[in-house]
Amino acid sequence: MQRRKKVRHADTVDAEIVGYTGPAARPRALAVRLPGGRIALTQTLKAPLAAQVSAYLIASGPSQSARTRAGETYHTTGPAGPAVEVLAGTTRHSVVTATRLRNS
């Protein structure tokens, strides 16, 4: 019998929040800086995580518009944003999914 090798398609990493899409009081997605420095938008946030993050986004003050390398627009946040745990896809079409807010 031949054993199958499990292939991992996503890594769990911490990423810094650098922006968001939608209104600050109810963000749809986050712009995060991944460990390699790339900024990516996450998949749509689940309601509990969006509620947790919104307090920080509102307190970060006025935002400016920015774009990822892929051309996706987002609103920037203040410096030194909190970290979120994300599942970062390792395949060619990598998807980033925010799973929880990290305690600072």
Secondary structure as UniProt FT lines:
FT   STRAND          10..21
FT   TURN            24..25
FT   STRAND          29..33
FT   TURN            35..36
FT   STRAND          39..41
FT   HELIX           47..59
FT   STRAND          65..67
FT   TURN            69..70
FT   STRAND          73..76
FT   STRAND          83..89
FT   TURN            92..93
FT   STRAND          96..101
//
